[in-house]
């Protein structure tokens, strides 16, 4: 973390604080502050992404996530995000090809 920082105080409902404690206890983050900083970093990245990029947050069934992680482990993709991008790109390409075939008839 940068040596200069500003303290910001927020109020959170108890269920959110409990969830943050669980993330720390589970080892996902070292401190609650680290978890909040990570969330803010992600929020800012999404809000200020370049105009030619649209960042999305998606929810997938756990089984699909496990499958995507397996693709990464096997070297098929460099990250889960990359695997999702490739899947979307391929889906859109197929749909456009199908639409073009229909327009030619």
C-alpha positions as CSV (number, residue, x, y, z in Angstrom):
1,X,0.0,0.0,0.0
2,X,1.3,3.5,-0.7
3,X,3.0,5.3,2.2
4,X,0.5,8.1,1.9
5,X,-3.1,7.3,2.5
6,X,-6.2,8.9,3.8
7,X,-8.5,7.4,6.4
8,X,-12.1,7.0,5.3
9,X,-14.8,5.8,7.7
10,X,-17.8,3.9,6.5
11,X,-20.7,2.2,8.2
12,X,-21.7,-1.3,7.1
13,X,-24.5,-3.5,8.1
14,X,-23.6,-6.4,10.5
15,X,-24.0,-9.1,7.8
16,X,-21.5,-7.3,5.6
17,X,-19.0,-7.0,8.4
18,X,-19.5,-10.7,9.2
19,X,-18.8,-11.6,5.6
20,X,-15.6,-9.5,5.6
21,X,-14.5,-11.3,8.8
22,X,-15.1,-14.7,7.1
23,X,-13.0,-13.6,4.2
24,X,-10.1,-12.7,6.6
25,X,-10.6,-15.9,8.6
26,X,-10.6,-18.0,5.5
27,X,-7.3,-16.5,4.4
28,X,-8.7,-14.7,1.3
29,X,-7.5,-11.4,2.7
30,X,-5.1,-10.5,5.5
31,X,-7.3,-7.8,7.0
32,X,-10.8,-6.3,6.6
33,X,-9.1,-3.2,5.2
34,X,-7.4,-5.3,2.5
35,X,-10.7,-6.8,1.5
36,X,-12.4,-3.4,1.3
37,X,-9.5,-1.9,-0.7
38,X,-9.7,-4.8,-3.1
39,X,-13.4,-4.2,-3.6
40,X,-12.9,-0.5,-4.1
41,X,-10.0,-1.2,-6.6
42,X,-12.3,-3.5,-8.6
43,X,-15.2,-1.0,-8.5
44,X,-12.9,1.8,-9.8
45,X,-11.4,-0.5,-12.5
46,X,-14.9,-1.2,-13.7
47,X,-16.2,2.3,-13.5
48,X,-13.1,3.8,-15.3
49,X,-12.4,1.2,-17.9
50,X,-11.6,2.5,-21.4
51,X,-14.5,3.3,-23.7
52,X,-13.7,0.3,-25.9
53,X,-13.9,-2.1,-23.0
54,X,-17.1,-3.0,-21.1
55,X,-16.3,-4.8,-17.9
56,X,-19.1,-7.1,-16.6
57,X,-19.6,-9.0,-13.4
58,X,-21.3,-12.3,-14.1
59,X,-22.6,-15.1,-11.9
60,X,-21.9,-18.6,-12.9
61,X,-22.9,-21.9,-11.3
62,X,-20.1,-23.3,-9.3
63,X,-19.8,-26.3,-11.6
64,X,-19.1,-24.0,-14.5
65,X,-16.4,-22.2,-12.5
66,X,-14.8,-25.4,-11.6
67,X,-14.8,-26.4,-15.3
68,X,-13.2,-23.1,-16.3
69,X,-10.6,-23.5,-13.6
70,X,-9.8,-26.9,-15.0
71,X,-9.3,-25.4,-18.5
72,X,-6.8,-22.9,-17.0
73,X,-4.9,-25.7,-15.2
74,X,-4.7,-27.7,-18.4
75,X,-3.3,-24.7,-20.2
76,X,-6.3,-24.1,-22.4
77,X,-6.6,-20.6,-21.1
78,X,-4.4,-18.3,-19.1
79,X,-7.1,-17.3,-16.7
80,X,-10.8,-17.9,-15.9
81,X,-11.5,-14.4,-17.3
82,X,-9.7,-15.4,-20.5
83,X,-11.7,-18.6,-20.8
84,X,-14.9,-16.7,-20.5
85,X,-13.8,-14.1,-23.1
86,X,-12.9,-16.9,-25.5
87,X,-16.3,-18.6,-24.9
88,X,-18.2,-15.4,-25.5
89,X,-16.2,-14.6,-28.6
90,X,-16.8,-18.0,-30.0
91,X,-20.6,-17.9,-29.2
92,X,-21.0,-14.5,-30.8
93,X,-19.0,-15.6,-33.9
94,X,-21.2,-18.7,-34.3
95,X,-24.4,-16.7,-33.9
96,X,-23.3,-14.1,-36.4
97,X,-22.3,-16.9,-38.9
98,X,-25.7,-18.4,-38.4
99,X,-27.5,-15.1,-38.9
100,X,-25.5,-14.4,-42.1
101,X,-26.4,-17.9,-43.5
102,X,-30.1,-17.1,-42.8
103,X,-29.8,-13.7,-44.5
104,X,-28.2,-15.3,-47.6
105,X,-31.2,-17.6,-48.2
